[in-house]
C-alpha cells in the first residue's frame, strides 16, 4: 500500500478534535473502554437506555455497539441508536462479541448486520468468521480460530457488507475489500486482561469519530493500540501492572517507537 497514513499525526488529530464516542457496550468493560477513550484524547459516554440512546447519538462522532452482555432491551436500544446514526451519517463500529457461541448471540449479530449500516466490524477471528457464515470457532467469547488463510474470504465479506473488517489477535488483519493490512505488534499479556479486545474497538471508534476515513481510522487505531500494548507489556511485571502502563502509553502516542511498527500492506 502506498502513502500509509501518518499514524502519529492522526492520533494528534483525535486529541485536537476531542470527539464524543457513544458506547452501548458490555458491563465488563465500561470502565476500561471509557479510560481508553480518554487516554486517546476523545470523550466517552455510556448511554445504553433506549429512552436516550438514539438522542445521544446526535452528539457523537461515532457509535460503538458491543454485544458482550446481551439482553433483549439492550438489543432494541442498539438498533434504535444504530438507525439514528445511519440517518445522521455517523459511523457505527460493531463488536460481535461471542458470535457463534450461542444461538441468541449469533442471531442478534446477524440482525444487526442486516438492519443497520455498519462502518467497521472489529472482532476476533472466530467471531468475525462466524458472523460471515464461515463457522468460526469460539469458546465463550474467546476465539479458537485465526484469520490465517482466510484473507480472501474476509476481503469478500468486506465487499459484500461495505464495512471495513478488522480481525484482531496475534496478528491484526484489516481490509475494506480492496486494500488490506496486517499488523504484528502487540504483546501476549494483552490476552490475559479482560476487555483488551473491546478496547481495540474503542480505539477504532475514537479515530473514526475524529472524521478520519474508515480504513485509515481502523488501521491507525489498531496500530497505535498494538504498539502501546507492546510497550506496556515489555515494562509490566504482570497483568495487574500492565493496565496503567497501557493507558499511559495510549495517552502519549508521540513517545511511542513508531519505527518498530510491524506492518504488511497491499496494494
ZAFIVO-567351 format. One record per residue: x, y, z of N, C-alpha, C, CB in turn; residue number from 1; residue in one letter. Coordinates in pm, whole numbers. Glycine has a CB too. Layout:
R   n.east   n.north     n.up   ca.east   ca.north    ca.up   c.east   c.north     c.up   cb.east   cb.north    cb.up     k   r
R        X         Y        Z         X          Y        Z        X         Y        Z         X          Y        Z   NUM   A
...
//
This chain:
R   n.east   n.north     n.up   ca.east   ca.north    ca.up   c.east   c.north     c.up   cb.east   cb.north    cb.up     k   r
R       84      -118        0         0          0        0       88       124        0       -96          0      122     1   X
R       62       214      -88       137        338      -95       71       442       -5       146        389     -240     2   X
R      153       541       33       100        653      109       30       609      237         5        734       24     3   X
R      104       538      322        50        497      450       11       619      533       151        411      527     4   X
R      -91       606      615      -129        720      699      -17       759      794      -255        686      779     5   X
R      -16       885      833        74        934      937        8       900     1070       102       1089      923     6   X
R       45       786     1128       -25        737     1245      -17       835     1362        31        604     1287     7   X
R      102       887     1388       117        982     1498       36      1109     1470       266       1017     1520     8   X
R       35      1150     1345       -41       1268     1309     -191      1248     1326       -11       1307     1167     9   X
R     -240      1129     1291      -383       1101     1309     -418      1092     1457      -420        970     1238    10   X
R     -327      1038     1537      -350       1037     1682     -359      1179     1736      -238        959     1755    11   X
R     -276      1268     1681      -283       1409     1721     -415      1472     1680      -169       1486     1660    12   X
R     -468      1430     1567      -597       1483     1521     -709      1445     1616      -629       1432     1379    13   X
R     -706      1322     1668      -806       1281     1766     -797      1370     1889      -787       1133     1805    14   X
R     -676      1395     1938      -660       1478     2058     -703      1622     2031      -513       1475     2106    15   X
R     -679      1668     1910      -717       1805     1874     -869      1822     1866      -653       1845     1740    16   X
R     -937      1724     1808     -1081       1737     1786    -1165      1690     1904     -1121       1658     1664    17   X
R    -1110      1604     1989     -1176       1555     2110    -1321      1511     2084     -1174       1664     2217    18   X
R    -1340      1420     1992     -1477       1379     1958    -1543      1299     2068     -1477       1298     1829    19   X
R    -1675      1301     2070     -1753       1220     2162    -1777      1082     2100     -1887       1289     2198    20   X
R    -1753       978     2177     -1779        841     2132    -1889       783     2221     -1649        752     2137    21   X
R    -2001       748     2159     -2115        690     2231    -2100       539     2232     -2250        733     2165    22   X
R    -2090       482     2352     -2076        338     2367    -2206       276     2417     -1962        305     2464    23   X
R    -2255       176     2346     -2351         83     2403    -2275       -49     2409     -2487         72     2317    24   X
R    -2220       -77     2525     -2120       -183     2535    -2156      -278     2647     -1981       -124     2558    25   X
R    -2064      -365     2683     -2096       -466     2783    -2055      -424     2923     -2029       -597     2748    26   X
R    -2117      -485     3021     -2099       -445     3161    -1956      -467     3209     -2195       -521     3249    27   X
R    -1883      -557     3147     -1749       -591     3193    -1649      -480     3163     -1703       -721     3129    28   X
R    -1668      -407     3053     -1561       -320     3003    -1592      -171     3009     -1531       -357     2863    29   X
R    -1702      -132     3068     -1737         10     3068    -1624       100     3117     -1859         32     3153    30   X
R    -1567        66     3231     -1462        150     3290    -1336       151     3204     -1429        102     3430    31   X
R    -1292        33     3160     -1169         26     3081    -1183       101     2950     -1131       -120     3053    32   X
R    -1294        81     2879     -1308        147     2749    -1328       298     2765     -1426         87     2672    33   X
R    -1391       340     2873     -1401        485     2898    -1262       544     2918     -1489        513     3021    34   X
R    -1177       475     2994     -1041        526     3017     -956       522     2891      -975        445     3127    35   X
R     -975       421     2808      -904        416     2680     -946       533     2592      -930        281     2608    36   X
R    -1076       561     2589     -1126        675     2510    -1062       804     2557     -1279        685     2521    37   X
R    -1058       826     2687      -998        948     2741     -848       953     2713     -1023        956     2892    38   X
R     -780       839     2726      -636        837     2701     -604       876     2557      -580        698     2731    39   X
R     -689       836     2465      -665        868     2324     -705      1011     2289      -742        771     2235    40   X
R     -767      1080     2383      -800       1221     2360     -942      1246     2321      -712       1276     2257    41   X
R    -1025      1141     2318     -1167       1157     2287    -1246      1159     2417     -1217       1042     2194    42   X
R    -1377      1171     2404     -1464       1181     2521    -1566      1067     2518     -1535       1318     2526    43   X
R    -1576       987     2626     -1668        873     2625    -1804       908     2686     -1608        757     2701    44   X
R    -1908       846     2635     -2037        846     2702    -2095       706     2689     -2134        953     2640    45   X
R    -2149       657     2799     -2213        526     2802    -2362       550     2829     -2148        433     2912    46   X
R    -2443       533     2726     -2587        560     2738    -2664       445     2677     -2624        695     2669    47   X
R    -2681       334     2751     -2742        215     2692    -2895       216     2688     -2698         96     2766    48   X
R    -2960       305     2762     -3106        301     2772    -3170       353     2644     -3154        383     2892    49   X
R    -3270       281     2595     -3336        318     2471    -3406       453     2481     -3436        210     2431    50   X
R    -3437       498     2602     -3504        627     2619    -3413       745     2584     -3553        642     2761    51   X
R    -3282       719     2577     -3191        828     2541    -3085       792     2438     -3123        877     2664    52   X
R    -3066       662     2411     -2955        624     2323    -2966       682     2182     -2947        474     2313    53   X
R    -3085       688     2119     -3091        749     1986    -3064       900     1991     -3228        724     1923    54   X
R    -3108       965     2096     -3084       1109     2110    -2936      1139     2133     -3168       1167     2225    55   X
R    -2870      1054     2211     -2729       1075     2242    -2643      1064     2117     -2682        974     2346    56   X
R    -2683       979     2024     -2604        961     1902    -2583      1092     1828     -2673        860     1809    57   X
R    -2681      1180     1832     -2672       1306     1760    -2555      1392     1807     -2802       1385     1775    58   X
R    -2507      1368     1928     -2396       1447     1983    -2261      1381     1959     -2417       1468     2133    59   X
R    -2262      1260     1905     -2140       1179     1897    -2078      1181     1758     -2169       1037     1937    60   X
R    -1949      1150     1756     -1879       1134     1629    -1878       991     1582     -1739       1184     1641    61   X
R    -1903       897     1674     -1909        754     1639    -1990       681     1744     -1766        693     1627    62   X
R    -2046       567     1704     -2126        482     1791    -2062       344     1798     -2272        473     1742    63   X
R    -2037       296     1920     -1987        160     1941    -2104        71     1984     -1874        157     2049    64   X
R    -2121       -40     1914     -2218       -142     1953    -2142      -269     1988     -2323       -168     1840    65   X
R    -2145      -309     2115     -2070       -423     2165    -2168      -517     2234     -1955       -377     2263    66   X
R    -2179      -640     2185     -2283       -731     2232    -2233      -828     2338     -2341       -808     2116    67   X
R    -2135      -787     2416     -2075       -878     2514    -2169      -928     2621     -1963       -810     2579    68   X
R    -2253      -840     2676     -2350       -883     2777    -2489      -845     2729     -2319       -818     2918    69   X
R    -2550      -937     2657     -2674       -909     2585    -2798      -928     2669     -2682       -997     2464    70   X
R    -2900      -848     2640     -3036       -874     2684    -3129      -811     2582     -3062       -818     2830    71   X
R    -3254      -851     2576     -3344       -801     2471    -3360      -650     2469     -3478       -865     2486    72   X
R    -3364      -586     2586     -3379       -440     2589    -3256      -371     2530     -3401       -392     2732    73   X
R    -3140      -427     2559     -3018       -367     2505    -3014      -380     2353     -2894       -434     2568    74   X
R    -3060      -491     2301     -3065       -510     2156    -3154      -404     2092     -3116       -650     2121    75   X
R    -3270      -379     2152     -3361       -275     2100    -3293      -138     2100     -3491       -269     2183    76   X
R    -3219      -109     2206     -3150         19     2215    -3041        31     2109     -3089         37     2354    77   X
R    -2967       -76     2088     -2863        -76     1986    -2922       -49     1847     -2787       -209     1985    78   X
R    -3033      -114     1819     -3095        -97     1687    -3149        44     1671     -3208       -200     1667    79   X
R    -3209        99     1775     -3262        235     1768    -3149       336     1749     -3342        269     1894    80   X
R    -3042       322     1827     -2929        414     1815    -2859       397     1680     -2829        390     1929    81   X
R    -2844       273     1634     -2780        249     1505    -2860       305     1389     -2758        103     1486    82   X
R    -2991       297     1398     -3077        353     1294    -3062       505     1287     -3225        315     1319    83   X
R    -3057       568     1404     -3039        714     1407    -2899       752     1358     -3061        767     1550    84   X
R    -2799       674     1392     -2664        701     1344    -2659       697     1192     -2564        601     1402    85   X
R    -2725       599     1132     -2728        591      986    -2796       713      926     -2801        463      941    86   X
R    -2904       758      987     -2976        875      936    -2887       999      940     -3103        900     1019    87   X
R    -2802      1007     1040     -2716       1124     1058    -2578      1108      992     -2698       1152     1205    88   X
R    -2550       992      936     -2420        969      873    -2307       949      973     -2387       1082      783    89   X
R    -2338       897     1090     -2238        876     1195    -2187       733     1188     -2298        907     1336    90   X
R    -2056       712     1188     -2002        576     1176    -2041       489     1294     -1852        581     1163    91   X
R    -2071       363     1263     -2107        263     1364    -1999       155     1365     -2247        201     1335    92   X
R    -1940       133     1483     -1834         34     1498    -1893       -83     1576     -1708         95     1571    93   X
R    -1897      -198     1513     -1966       -315     1569    -1865      -417     1620     -2058       -378     1464    94   X
R    -1884      -458     1746     -1801       -561     1807    -1889      -682     1835     -1732       -509     1939    95   X
R    -1882      -786     1751     -1972       -901     1763    -1925     -1003     1866     -1987       -970     1627    96   X
R    -1914      -960     1991     -1854      -1043     2096    -1927     -1177     2109     -1856       -968     2230    97   X
R    -1852     -1284     2095     -1905      -1417     2119    -1998     -1473     2014     -1975      -1417     2245    98   X
R    -2010     -1405     1899     -2094      -1462     1792    -2044     -1603     1759     -2092      -1371     1664    99   X
R    -2136     -1694     1750     -2102      -1834     1729    -2108     -1917     1855     -1965      -1843     1670   100   X
R    -2110     -1849     1972     -2111      -1923     2098    -2251     -1971     2136     -2056      -1836     2209   101   X
R    -2355     -1889     2107     -2493      -1927     2136    -2582     -1884     2020     -2543      -1862     2269   102   X
R    -2697     -1947     2010     -2790      -1913     1903    -2840     -1769     1916     -2908      -2009     1902   103   X
R    -2871     -1726     2039     -2921      -1591     2060    -2818     -1487     2016     -2956      -1570     2207   104   X
R    -2696     -1505     2059     -2589      -1410     2027    -2563     -1405     1876     -2460      -1449     2102   105   X
R    -2563     -1519     1814     -2541      -1523     1670    -2656     -1457     1596     -2523      -1668     1622   106   X
R    -2779     -1485     1639     -2896      -1424     1574    -2893     -1272     1585     -3025      -1479     1637   107   X
R    -2858     -1222     1704     -2851      -1077     1723    -2743     -1016     1634     -2824      -1042     1870   108   X
R    -2627     -1080     1626     -2520      -1030     1540    -2564     -1019     1396     -2399      -1118     1551   109   X
R    -2632     -1122     1347     -2679      -1122     1209    -2788     -1018     1188     -2731      -1261     1170   110   X
R    -2876      -999     1286     -2980       -896     1275    -2918      -757     1267     -3076       -904     1393   111   X
R    -2818      -731     1349     -2751       -600     1346    -2688      -576     1210     -2644       -591     1457   112   X
R    -2625      -677     1155     -2565       -662     1023    -2670      -639      915     -2481       -784      989   113   X
R    -2783      -704      929     -2888       -693      827    -2965      -561      838     -2984       -811      840   114   X
R    -2988      -513      959     -3077       -400      980    -3006      -265      990     -3157       -422     1103   115   X
R    -2877      -265     1020     -2805       -140     1041    -2695      -122      937     -2746       -135     1183   116   X
R    -2652         1      922     -2539         31      834    -2413        33      920     -2559        170      759   117   X
R    -2332       -70      907     -2212        -86      989    -2092       -34      912     -2192       -235     1029   118   X
R    -2013        50      979     -1895        108      916    -1773        18      931     -1867        244      976   119   X
R    -1752       -33     1053     -1638       -120     1083    -1686      -235     1170     -1522        -41     1154   120   X
R    -1642      -356     1137     -1660       -472     1225    -1524      -505     1283     -1721       -596     1147   121   X
R    -1514      -503     1416     -1389       -538     1482    -1415      -653     1579     -1328       -415     1556   122   X
R    -1352      -766     1555     -1371       -880     1644    -1254      -975     1632     -1501       -952     1612   123   X
R    -1257     -1082     1711     -1155      -1184     1693    -1193     -1273     1574     -1137      -1269     1822   124   X
R    -1104     -1363     1539     -1125      -1440     1416    -1250     -1526     1423     -1004      -1528     1388   125   X
R    -1272     -1593     1536     -1389      -1678     1548    -1518     -1601     1534     -1387      -1749     1679   126   X
R    -1523     -1483     1596     -1644      -1401     1591    -1673     -1351     1451     -1630      -1283     1684   127   X
R    -1572     -1295     1386     -1594      -1238     1253    -1624     -1346     1151     -1472      -1156     1209   128   X
R    -1554     -1457     1158     -1581      -1566     1065    -1721     -1624     1089     -1476      -1676     1080   129   X
R    -1761     -1632     1216     -1896      -1678     1246    -2001     -1584     1193     -1913      -1696     1394   130   X
R    -1977     -1454     1206     -2070      -1354     1156    -2082     -1364     1004     -2023      -1213     1196   131   X
R    -1971     -1397      940     -1969      -1405      794    -2017     -1539      741     -1829      -1379      745   132   X
R    -2052     -1630      831     -2105      -1758      787    -2003     -1865      763     -2182      -1740      665   133   X
R    -1882     -1845      814     -1776      -1944      791    -1755     -2036      910     -1646      -1873      759   134   X
R    -1845     -2030     1010     -1839      -2117     1126    -1705     -2106     1198     -1864      -2261     1084   135   X
R    -1671     -1980     1235     -1550      -1959     1313    -1562     -2026     1449     -1522      -1811     1330   136   X
R    -1450     -2076     1500     -1451      -2150     1626    -1434     -2055     1743     -1340      -2256     1627   137   X
R    -1529     -2060     1839     -1520      -1979     1959    -1551     -2065     2081     -1617      -1859     1951   138   X
R    -1499     -2020     2196     -1532      -2080     2325    -1569     -1966     2417     -1413      -2167     2383   139   X
R    -1698     -1952     2449     -1742      -1834     2521    -1724     -1712     2432     -1664      -1817     2654   140   X
R    -1639     -1619     2477     -1608      -1503     2392    -1466     -1510     2339     -1628      -1373     2470   141   X
R    -1398     -1624     2355     -1261      -1639     2310    -1256     -1710     2176     -1177      -1715     2414   142   X
R    -1165     -1664     2090     -1150      -1726     1959    -1062     -1849     1967     -1093      -1627     1858   143   X
R    -1103     -1953     1896     -1019      -2071     1877     -973     -2078     1733     -1094      -2200     1917   144   X
R     -985     -1966     1662      -957      -1961     1519     -859     -1847     1492     -1088      -1943     1436   145   X
R     -818     -1833     1368      -734      -1720     1328     -771     -1681     1186      -581      -1756     1338   146   X
R     -720     -1564     1144      -750      -1517     1009     -656     -1575      905      -745      -1366     1004   147   X
R     -554     -1648      949      -456      -1702      856     -524     -1794      754      -345      -1779      932   148   X
R     -500     -1769      629      -558      -1847      521     -700     -1809      486      -553      -1990      557   149   X
R     -757     -1712      559      -895      -1670      535     -903     -1529      477      -975      -1676      665   150   X
R     -789     -1475      436      -785      -1336      394     -877     -1307      276      -644      -1298      358   151   X
R     -879     -1395      177      -965      -1373       61    -1112     -1376      100      -937      -1479      -47   152   X
R    -1147     -1467      189     -1284      -1475      238    -1323     -1346      310     -1302      -1596      332   153   X
R    -1233     -1294      393     -1261      -1171      467    -1272     -1051      373     -1153      -1146      572   154   X
R    -1189     -1049      270     -1198       -940      172    -1333      -945      100     -1083       -949       69   155   X
R    -1378     -1063       67     -1508      -1077        1    -1620     -1034       96     -1530      -1222      -46   156   X
R    -1608     -1066      222     -1710      -1025      320    -1712      -872      332     -1683      -1090      458   157   X
R    -1596      -810      328     -1590       -663      332    -1661      -604      211     -1444       -614      338   158   X
R    -1638      -661       94     -1705       -611      -27    -1855      -631      -17     -1649       -680     -153   159   X
R    -1896      -744       36     -2039       -776       47    -2111      -682      142     -2057       -919       94   160   X
R    -2049      -650      253     -2114       -569      356    -2090      -420      341     -2068       -613      491   161   X
R    -1984      -383      271     -1947       -242      263    -1878      -192      388     -2068       -158      236   162   X
R    -1845      -282      480     -1779       -245      605    -1630      -278      598     -1845       -317      724   163   X
R    -1551      -201      672     -1413       -240      695    -1413      -354      796     -1327       -119      746   164   X
R    -1339      -459      766     -1330       -577      852    -1196      -574      924     -1348       -709      771   165   X
R    -1199      -584     1056     -1076       -585     1136    -1079      -707     1227     -1061       -454     1218   166   X
R     -992      -802     1199      -980       -923     1280     -852      -909     1363      -976      -1053     1191   167   X
R     -868      -906     1495      -753       -885     1581     -716     -1012     1656      -780       -772     1680   168   X
R     -588     -1021     1692      -537      -1138     1762     -386     -1128     1768      -581      -1268     1692   169   X
R     -318     -1241     1752      -171      -1239     1749     -125     -1146     1638      -114      -1382     1729   170   X
R     -194     -1150     1526      -179      -1052     1419     -315      -989     1394      -122      -1118     1289   171   X
R     -314      -862     1356      -437       -793     1320     -446      -785     1168      -443       -651     1385   172   X
R     -562      -821     1114      -584       -815      969     -699      -719      942      -613       -955      910   173   X
R     -673      -620      857      -772       -516      827     -791      -510      676      -728       -377      883   174   X
R     -918      -508      631      -944       -497      487    -1074      -422      461      -950       -636      422   175   X
R    -1077      -350      350     -1202       -289      303    -1251      -358      176     -1182       -138      277   176   X
R    -1191      -472      145     -1229       -547       26    -1134      -527      -90     -1366       -508      -16   177   X
R    -1070      -411      -93      -971       -384     -197     -831      -380     -137     -1003       -250     -269   178   X
R     -817      -301      -32      -689       -291       38     -688      -386      159      -664       -145       84   179   X
R     -569      -422      202      -557       -494      328     -426      -458      395      -567       -645      306   180   X
R     -424      -479      525      -302       -456      604     -298      -557      716      -297       -312      660   181   X
R     -177      -594      754      -156       -689      863      -54      -629      960      -109       -828      810   182   X
R      -91      -617     1086        -3       -562     1189       34      -672     1286       -71       -443     1265   183   X
R      164      -684     1314       212       -792     1401      261      -742     1536       323       -867     1332   184   X
R      232      -619     1569       271       -568     1701      173      -617     1808       276       -413     1700   185   X
R      206      -587     1932       124       -630     2044      209      -708     2143         7       -714     1996   186   X
R      142      -764     2246       215       -839     2349      124      -948     2403       264       -744     2465   187   X
R      177     -1068     2432        92      -1178     2480       13     -1145     2606       177      -1298     2505   188   X
R       64     -1057     2690        -4      -1025     2815     -140      -959     2791        84       -934     2901   189   X
R     -159      -902     2672      -287       -838     2641     -401      -939     2646      -281       -772     2504   190   X
R     -373     -1064     2614      -474      -1167     2618     -510     -1213     2758      -429      -1284     2539   191   X
R     -438     -1163     2859      -464      -1201     2998     -536     -1091     3076      -333      -1235     3068   192   X
R     -580      -988     3005      -651       -876     3068     -789      -865     3004      -571       -742     3052   193   X
R     -892      -870     3086     -1029       -862     3036    -1052      -729     2966     -1129       -879     3150   194   X
R    -1108      -736     2846     -1152       -616     2778    -1054      -555     2680     -1185       -517     2876   195   X
R     -938      -617     2658      -844       -556     2564     -895      -564     2421      -708       -624     2575   196   X
R     -971      -669     2388     -1032       -675     2255    -1137      -566     2238     -1095       -812     2231   197   X
R    -1221      -550     2338     -1322       -444     2333    -1257      -307     2325     -1415       -452     2455   198   X
R    -1143      -293     2394     -1070       -166     2388    -1019      -135     2249      -956       -168     2485   199   X
R     -984      -240     2173      -941       -218     2035    -1055      -160     1952      -892       -350     1972   200   X
R    -1177      -206     1978     -1293       -149     1910    -1308        -2     1944     -1421       -225     1949   201   X
R    -1288        32     2071     -1295        171     2114    -1188       256     2046     -1281        181     2265   202   X
R    -1068       202     2031      -962        276     1964    -1002       309     1820      -830        197     1966   203   X
R    -1058       212     1750     -1106        237     1614    -1215       344     1614     -1161        107     1551   204   X
R    -1304       337     1711     -1414        435     1719    -1361       576     1743     -1512        396     1829   205   X
R    -1260       590     1826     -1204        723     1854    -1150       787     1726     -1092        713     1960   206   X
R    -1078       710     1647     -1024        764     1522    -1135       790     1422      -920        668     1463   207   X
R    -1235       702     1418     -1348        722     1327    -1426       848     1365     -1441        600     1329   208   X
R    -1442       870     1496     -1519        985     1544    -1452      1117     1511     -1539        975     1693   209   X
R    -1322      1114     1486     -1248       1235     1451    -1262      1271     1303     -1102       1219     1485   210   X
R    -1343      1195     1230     -1367       1226     1089    -1267      1163      995     -1367       1372     1069   211   X
R    -1188      1068     1043     -1089       1001      959    -1158       889      881      -971        943     1047   212   X
R    -1132       875      752     -1196        769      672    -1180       632      735     -1140        767      531   213   X
R    -1278       546      713     -1291        422      789    -1168       333      785     -1408        346      739   214   X
R    -1112       309      667      -997        219      659     -878       277      734      -959        191      513   215   X
R     -849       406      710      -736        470      778     -760       478      928      -713        610      722   216   X
R     -884       505      970      -915        512     1112     -895       377     1179     -1060        559     1133   217   X
R     -937       271     1112      -923        137     1167     -777        98     1176      -999         35     1082   218   X
R     -704       121     1070      -562         86     1068     -485       166     1172      -503        110      929   219   X
R     -506       297     1176      -433        381     1270     -467       346     1415      -464        528     1244   220   X
R     -597       326     1442      -637        292     1578     -576       161     1625      -787        284     1587   221   X
R     -575        60     1539      -523        -70     1579     -371       -73     1585      -571       -175     1483   222   X
R     -304        -1     1497      -157          6     1502     -113        74     1631      -101         82     1380   223   X
R     -175       189     1663      -141        258     1787     -169       169     1907      -220        390     1799   224   X
R     -283       104     1907      -325         19     2018     -226       -96     2039      -466        -37     1993   225   X
R     -189      -163     1931       -97       -276     1941       42      -231     1985       -87       -349     1808   226   X
R       88      -118     1932       221        -69     1968      224       -26     2115       261         49     1877   227   X
R      119        41     2160       112         80     2302      108       -45     2390       -13        168     2328   228   X
R       36      -148     2348        32       -272     2423      168      -339     2431       -68       -366     2363   229   X
R      242      -332     2323       376       -390     2320      468      -318     2417       434       -386     2178   230   X
R      464      -185     2413       549       -105     2503      513      -133     2649       533         47     2472   231   X
R      383      -132     2679       340       -156     2816      373      -298     2862       191       -130     2830   232   X
R      355      -395     2771       382       -533     2806      528      -557     2839       341       -623     2693   233   X
R      616      -489     2770       760       -504     2796      799      -444     2931       840       -439     2685   234   X
R      723      -349     2981       754       -283     3108      682      -346     3226       719       -135     3100   235   X
R      572      -417     3201       487       -468     3308      546      -593     3372       347       -498     3255   236   X
R      515      -613     3499       556       -735     3568      445      -839     3566       596       -703     3711   237   X
R      328      -803     3521       214       -894     3513       92      -820     3465       186       -960     3649   238   X
R      -23      -888     3454      -143       -822     3400     -193      -707     3487      -252       -923     3384   239   X
R     -170      -714     3618      -215       -606     3705     -141      -477     3681      -201       -645     3848   240   X
R      -10      -485     3661        68       -364     3635       60      -322     3490       214       -386     3674   241   X
R       13      -412     3402         4       -379     3260      -97      -268     3233       -33       -502     3180   242   X
R     -214      -275     3296      -323       -184     3260     -285       -37     3275      -444       -213     3344   243   X
R     -232         9     3390      -196        151     3399      -85       190     3303      -154        184     3540   244   X
R       10       100     3280       116        130     3184       60       142     3042       226         21     3188   245   X
R      -38        59     3012      -102         62     2880     -179       193     2859      -198        -58     2863   246   X
R     -256       235     2959      -328        361     2949     -230       477     2931      -415        384     3075   247   X
R     -119       474     3004       -18        579     2990       40       581     2849        95        558     3093   248   X
R       66       462     2793       123        456     2657       24       508     2554       164        312     2622   249   X
R     -103       475     2569      -205        526     2477     -216       677     2485      -340        461     2507   250   X
R     -194       732     2603      -210        876     2624      -92       957     2575      -233        904     2769   251   X
R       16       890     2536       137        963     2493      189       903     2362       248        957     2603   252   X
R      109       913     2255       150        849     2129      278       907     2070        39        861     2027   253   X
R      309      1031     2102       431       1090     2048      557      1020     2098       438       1237     2083   254   X
R      547       951     2212       664        883     2268      675       738     2222       660        889     2418   255   X
R      576       689     2147       581        551     2103      688       529     1997       444        508     2050   256   X
R      750       411     1993       854        383     1893      793       345     1759       947        270     1942   257   X
R      746       444     1685       676        418     1559      763       344     1458       628        547     1499   258   X
R      894       355     1474       984        286     1382      978       134     1401      1128        335     1401   259   X
R      915        89     1509       905        -54     1538      773      -115     1491       922        -78     1686   260   X
R      691       -36     1422       565        -89     1371      594      -200     1270       481         24     1307   261   X
R      529      -315     1290       546       -430     1202      419      -438     1116       571       -565     1284   262   X
R      430      -387      994       311       -371      910      337      -422      771       268       -226      906   263   X
R      248      -507      724       250       -556      586      122      -506      520       261       -714      579   264   X
R      134      -450      400        18       -391      335       12      -428      187        22       -239      351   265   X
R     -111      -418      132      -132       -443      -10     -266      -382      -50      -130       -597      -41   266   X
R     -282      -318     -165      -173       -295     -261      -96      -169     -221      -230       -281     -406   267   X
//
